Amino acid sequence: MKDTDDSLGATRYRPISRRRRLLIFLLAVATAITVVLTLLYPPHGVKRVKAPVAEPARCADGRGSDCVGGTAQVIVAPVPASAASR
């Protein structure tokens, strides 16, 4: 029995057996389950971010430093003489 059609040289369609279809279906289901479980429970776990440390108090009572939103001391370097003369 030949698998080709004499006039066109094309191969005849041979349907996949039930056993092979079942194997393909089971492999697809197992792959889908593996992907979903990997997304839900990633390997090595997820690194949790530690809880933030308590914020320093906001500036109150006229304070200007050591609080959130306070001023910072900035040291300004003197301008070099060559840049000042331009």
C-alpha positions in Angstrom: 0.0 0.0 0.0 1.5 3.4 -1.0 1.2 6.6 1.0 1.3 8.8 -2.0 -1.3 9.8 -4.6 0.1 9.0 -8.0 -1.4 12.0 -9.8 -0.1 14.7 -7.4 2.6 13.1 -5.4 0.9 14.3 -2.2 0.8 12.1 0.9 -2.6 10.8 2.1 -4.1 12.1 5.3 -3.7 9.6 8.1 -5.7 10.5 11.2 -4.0 10.3 14.6 -4.9 7.3 16.6 -7.0 7.7 19.7 -4.1 6.6 21.9 -1.8 9.2 20.4 -4.5 11.9 20.8 -5.0 10.9 24.4 -1.2 11.2 25.0 -1.1 14.7 23.4 -4.1 15.8 25.5 -2.6 14.5 28.7 0.7 16.2 28.0 -1.1 19.5 27.2 -3.1 19.3 30.5 0.1 18.5 32.5 1.9 21.4 30.9 -0.9 23.8 31.7 -1.1 22.7 35.3 2.7 23.0 35.6 2.6 26.6 34.2 -0.2 27.6 36.5 1.4 26.1 39.6 4.8 27.8 38.7 3.0 31.1 38.5 1.2 30.7 41.8 4.1 29.2 43.7 7.4 30.3 42.1 10.5 28.2 42.8 12.6 29.5 45.7 9.7 31.5 47.0 9.1 35.2 46.6 11.3 37.6 48.5 9.1 39.6 50.8 9.8 43.2 51.4 10.5 44.0 55.0 8.1 46.3 56.8 9.3 49.9 56.6 10.9 51.4 59.7 8.8 54.0 61.5 9.2 57.4 59.8 10.7 60.3 61.7 8.3 62.8 62.9 7.3 65.6 60.6 8.6 69.1 61.4 6.6 70.7 64.1 7.2 73.3 66.7 9.3 75.4 64.4 12.1 72.8 64.1 14.1 73.1 60.9 16.3 70.0 61.0 16.3 66.3 62.0 12.7 65.8 60.7 11.0 65.0 57.5 10.8 68.0 55.3 13.4 69.9 57.3 16.4 71.8 55.9 19.7 70.2 55.2 23.1 71.8 55.8 24.9 72.2 52.5 28.6 73.0 52.2 29.3 75.1 49.1 32.8 74.8 47.7 34.4 78.1 46.7 34.5 78.9 43.0 38.0 78.5 41.5 39.7 81.8 40.6 40.0 81.0 36.9 36.2 80.5 36.6 35.4 83.6 38.5 37.4 85.9 36.2 35.6 84.9 33.0 
